[in-house]
């Protein structure tokens, strides 16, 4: 059952076995698994419930409906990095590109080696990944659905001998509408609102939308419920006069790596080591664009469909992207007449993304109603971007590009391969890059040492019993790949641990 919080006309006070804050890749799989096991599950989601009937391809309207702060979340530091966050039923899975990666084995090995995590292994997670992939219908993108944008980069990479492959996505009967980040109009992207949430509803799970969680109720160092208020207005950003109080045996926070630490900090959780909000990793991204003589219609097909991982051991990967004109025009490292010229060439442009597994880190601080995100890019990551921009440019020239637009302010274009040395010699600084990020992680990290971590290996907080964190904030490091499948697998794993311990948690 999904209840629109804007239509609630009284204060709500109910009991449950489990209450979950957030309905994305962390909250929804746990809700399904716990409800299937017979637990009464209530989920509160700050955003609204939107379906394919609403997803009309109007990117501007969809961003206002489903992105936090209309997609304007920004980091502060030696460079400003745009960090779009979902605020809708299904969380960011509703508005992401659908890419699915298992947690790399080398990342899990690093956690075991450097963070003392012994119980989490690739073998332990394997059945959870398999179940996630089955439920979300994970499959490789067919060549014909990639669109010319992804095909061109693949062809260029192959000419240079670089290893690449079609990405796996949570998709079923995809038609290549090309608007994945703005809600799939065909329900082809198997996000939480079309997979785990309906499944959990079948077992009695209740979802309140436009429900803003504020307080975790704690008694004798044990979480026993939450309090909050409902929202109102078209976009659900106005505070309602009506409140909710949900008492439960287990409380799960799945608000994402930015807002989970906000909730924990505001409730005094994690003061024993002051680690909540620290260790922010964002998996920063940039894009390189190329101009081609042929009309590409890059808007056609799946935007993120192909990956080049030749340099994954250096923590650099390349994945496709594309945006409609209204979004692309504000995401270019150019101004005035230069942007006008580029947009007139829209049908001749191709674009591909770069993502860097960051060794840089930041923090989330609480200031009033809005968290402040601090993040400084270090020299190591900056040089990764320099190398990646050079490689992507070489790929495009190999594919037949006539001009390259690198994501570097003051370097408007590269008109031939002979000019690529400009990338090598420019005195690069972080604030010269046009950057964004889509994968915040690490702000309530998992570990074996209560002095260094926020949650243990079962994802229960060290200082408050019966309080679990299930989202990307628990990852000790950046994953180096898109994290949604990892979040879903860890969610199912944590739910199983809660079920196994239910008798002791209920005492």
N, C-alpha and C positions, 0 to 999 in steps of 0.2 A: 504494500500500500504506500502510495506517495501522496503526502499532504502538503498543499501549498501554504506556506507559513503566512503569506500575505492575506489569506482568507480566514485565518484563525481569529476568532472573536472572543476569546476568553483566555485566561491563564491556564497553562497545562501543567499538571503534576501527575507523573506516572512512574510505575516501577518496571524494571526490566532486568534481565540477566546480564546483558551487555549493552553499553551505550558507546557509540562510535562517533567521533567528531571528524567528518570528512567522508566523501563518497567516491574518491578517486581510486587509483591503482592500489593504494594501501588499504582504504576502508572497505571497498566493495567486495573483494575476494574473502576477506575475513568475515564480513557480514554473511556472505553466502555459506561459508563453511560452518560457522557457528549456528546459524539458523537451521541448516540441514541436520545438525547434530541435536536439534531440539531446544536450543536456547532462544529465549525471547530477546530479539535484537532490535534496538532503535538506533537509527542513524540521523544525525543532524548535519545538514548541508547549508552553507551560507548562501550559495547561489540558487538559481532557479532550475526548473525541469524543462528542458527544451528537446524537441523531437525533430525528425526530418521534415515535418510540416512547417517548421519555423525556419529551417536552414535554407535560405533563399539565395545564397551566394553573394549577398550584399555585405562585403567584408567590414565596412565601417559600422553597420548596425550590429553585426554579429560580435564584433570586438566589444562594443558597449554592453551587449547582453551577457557575454560569457567570459570576458577577461577581467581580472581584478584591476580596478582603477583605469579601465578602458585601455589596458595594455601598456600603461605608462610607468610601470615599476622600473626603477633605475638604481644601479649601484653607485656609490660615492667612493672616490679614491683618485689614483693617478690617471684614471680614465673612466668615463661614464659608460656603463654597459647596460643596454636595455634587457630586462629580464621579464618577459611576459608570463603571467600566471593564470591558470584557469580558475574560474569562480562559477561553477555550474555543476549540476548533478552529473556524476561521472568524472568530475575534476578535470585535470588537464588532458586525460585520455579522450575527452570529447573534442578537444580542439588541437590535438597534436597531429603529427604526420603518420602515426600508426606503426612506426618502426619497432621491431622486436629483436632484441639481442639477449642471450643468456649472459649471466655474469662471467666475464673471462676468468679462466682458471688461474692465470697469473695474478689477477687481482685478489682472488680468494687466498692464494698462497701468500701474498703480501700481508693480508690481514692476519693470517695464522703466524707469520714470522714476526711482524712488527707490532701487532696489537693483542697478541696472546689469545686469539680466538681459535679454540680447538674443536668445538663441536660442529661448526659450520664448514662443511666440505662440499666439493663438487658432487660427490656421490650422494650426499644427503639431499642436495637440492634437485638432483636430476629428475626424480618423479614429480616434483612440484612444477618444474619447467615443462615437463611433458603434459601435465594436466592443463596448465595455463595455455599452452599452444593448442591443445584440443578444444578447449572451451572458446578461445578467441579465434579459432580457425586460422592459425598462423601459417602462412605460405609464402613462397618466393613470388616476387612480382613478375608476371609474364612480360616478355620483351615488348609485345605490342601495346601494353598498357603503360610503358615507361614514358612514352612521348619522346619527341625528338630531342628535348632538352637533356634528358638522361642518356639517351642513345649516343648523342654526340660526344659526351664526356667519356663514355665507355669506349667508343671507337678511338678517341685520342689516347686514352690510357693504354689500350691494346697496342697501338702503334709504337708506344714508348716501352712496351714490355712490362707495364705495371699491373700487378694483380688486382682484380676487381671482381665483383659478383652482384647479382640482383639482390636487393635487400629482402628480408622477410618482414611481412606485415600482418597485422590482425585484420583480415579482409575476407569478404565473401560476396561474390557476384559484383565485384567492383566494375564500374563503367568508366573510370578515369575522369571523373568530373573536375578534378584539379583544385578543389576547395577544401582539402582536409583540415587546415587550421581554422576553418570557420563553420564547422559542423557538416557532416556528410549528409547530403540531401537524399541519399539512397539507403542509408543505414548499412552501407557496405563495410565501413570501418567498424570493426567489432569492439567498440569502446565499452566502458563499464555500463553505460545506460542502456545498451542493447544486449549485454551478455550477463555479467554477474548480478547486476541489480534486479532484472526480472527473475532470474533464478532464485535469488534470495527472497524476493516477494512471494514466490510460490511456497516457501517454507515459513511465511509469516513475518518477515522482516518489515519494519515500518520506517519510512523515510520522511523526515520533515525538511522541506526546502525553505529557503529564506530564513534560516534559523542560525543565529549568531551565538556561538558558545563563548561564555565569559569566565565562568568560575568552575574549577574542579573542586568538588566537595570532598574534603579530607577529614577523616576522624581516626585518631590514634595511628597516624602514619599509614593510613590505608585509604585509597580512593573509593568513594561510595556513590558517586554520581556527578552530575554537572548541572549548572544553571546557565541561563542565557535569555535572550529576547528575540522575538521575531522581527523581521524587516518588512517594509512596505514600499509602495511606489513601483513604477514600471520596471526599473532596474534593481529594485530591492536594496537600495542604499540608504533608505530612511528608516529610522528606528521606530518600531511599533510600540504601543503602550503595553502589549501583551508579552508575557514571559513564559518560559518553560523551566521545569525542574524534573530531571530524570534520575531516579535513584537506581543503582545497578551494582551487581557484584563485581563486575570488571568494567573499567573505563579504558577506552582505546583512543589515542590521539593520532589522527591521520590527516593533519591539516597541511602537510607539505613542509619542505625544509626551510621555508621562510616563516610560515605562520605557526607551525608546531612550537618552535622556540619562543614565539611571542606568548602563546597560551601557557607554556610551562613557566616562563619567567614571571608572568603576571600572577601566577599562583604560588610563587616562591619555591618552585621545584628545581632542584639542581644547585642549590646554594652551597652544598657541601663541598663542591669542587669548582664551581663557577664555570663549568664547561658548556652549559646550555647556550646556544647561539654562536659558539666559536667553531672553528674548523670549516667554515663555509667554503665549499667548492661549487663552481658553477658550470664547468665544462664549456668554456667560452668558445664562441663561433664567429667566423667571418665569412665573406662570400667573394668570389671572383667572378666577373662577368665578361662575356665575350660578344663581339659583334660579328655576324656572319652575313654573307651576301644573300644566302637563301632565307626565305621566310620560314621561321621555325615553329610558330604557334606554340611557344613554350608553355602556355597556359593549359595545353591539352595533356592529359595523362596524369599519372600519379606524381606529385611534386618531388617526393623523396623516394626514389625507386632503385638507385644504384649506389654502390659503395666501392671506393678504392682504399684498400687497407695495406698497401705495399709498405707504408711507413708506420704501421701500428706499433712496432717495437720501439719507435721513437715517440709514441703517444700522439700521433697525428693520423686522423682519418678524414676522408672526403665523402660527403653525402649530398645528394641532390636537393635542390630547393626551387620553389618558384612562388611568386606573389602576384596578385592582380594589380593593375596599374595604380589604384589608389593607395595601396600599401607599399609597392615598390618605389614609388616616387619619393616617399619620406624615409627610405632606407638605403639611400645612395650617398657615397662620399663626395658629392658634388653640390654646386649651388647655381642658382640663377639660370643663365642661358645653357649651361652645361647639362643641367637636369632636363630642361626643355628638349634639348637635342636628343638626349638618351631616350626620353619617353616617346618622341616621334619615331624612334627606331625600335619601339617595344617589340614588334613582331620579328625583328632580326636579332634579338638578344637571347643569350643563354646564360644561365647562372648555376654555380655549384658551390656547395658549402664546405667549409673547413671547420673541424672541431679538434680542440687540443685538450688532452687529458692534463688538467692543470696541477702543477706543484704549488702554484700561488694559492693563498687562502685568505678568507675574510671573516667577517662576523656579522651577526644580526643583533642590533640593539633596539630596545623598546623606548620610544619617545612619544608619549601621548597615544593617539589612536593608530599612528602609522609607524611601522618598523623602519629603522634606518639600516641600510645595507652598506657595509664598508668592505671594499675589496681593492687591493693593489696588485697589479700584474707585475711579476718579477721578470728579471732579464731572461731567465731560462725559457719561460713561456713566450716572451716577446720574440725570441729568436726562433722558436718553433713556428710561430706565425710567419715570420719572414721566409723561412724555408718552404712552408706550405703554400704561400702565395706564389712563390717562384715556380713550384711544381705544378700547381693548378694552371698557371699561365702557360707553361710549356705544353700541358695537355691540350689546352684550347688551340694553341697555334698548330699543334700536330693534327688537330681535328679540322683545321681550315679557317680558323678565326682570322679576321682582318685587323682586329683591334682588341685590346684587353683593357678592362676597367678594374684595376686592383682596389682593394678596400683601404687605400692609404690616402689620407688627405694630403694635398700638395703634389700628388702624383696622379694626375687626372686620367691619363691613358698611356698605354704602351702600344706603339703602332707596328712593331716588327720584333721578331725574336732577337735581333741584334741589340734591342733596347732593354732586354731583360736584366742586364747588369745594373740598371737603375735600382732595382729591388735590392740587390746585394750591397750597394754602396750608400744608399740613403741612410742618413742618421736617424734611425727609427726610435720613436718614443711611444709608450702605450697610448697616449692621447691622440696620436696620429692615425690610429686604426679605427675603422667603423666596425664596431663589435656588438654582438648580442649574445644571449645565453638562454638556454631553455631547460637546463638540467641541474637545478640547485640540489645540493646534497650535504650531508655531514654535520649538521648543526645540533644533533642529539645523538652523537655517535655511539655505536655499539663497541663493547670491549669487555675484557675480563677484570680489569682493574678499576674499582670504584673511584679511585683518585683521578683517573684519566678519561673515563667514559660516563655517559648519561644512562645508558641501558645495558643490561647484561645480554648474554647470548640467546636468551629467550625473549628479548626485547621488552623486558619489564624494567622500570626505572629502579635505580639503586636505592633511592631515598624514600619512595612511596610504594607500598605494596599494592598489587592489583591494578596498577596503572601501567599501561603498555603504550609504546610508540611504534607505529607501523607505517612508515613512509620512507622517502629517500633521505631523511635526516639521520637515519641510523647508520648509513654507510660510512665507514671510517675514512675512505678516500673517494676521489672521483672514480667512476667505473671505467671511464674512457670510451664508453658506448652509451647509446640511448638507454635510460634506466627503467622504462615502464615494466618490461617483463620481469626484471629482477625484483622490483617492488611487489608485483603480484605474487611471485613465488615466495618471497619472504613473508608476505601477508598470510598465505596459506600455511606456511610452516609455523608462524606464530600462533595462528588459530588452533592448529593441532596441539601445540604445547599448552595452550589455555585449556583445551578440552581434556588433555591428559592429566592436568593438575586441578581440575574443577573442584574436586572434593576438598582439597586443601585451600583453594582460593575462596571457597564458600564458608569456611569456618569463621 
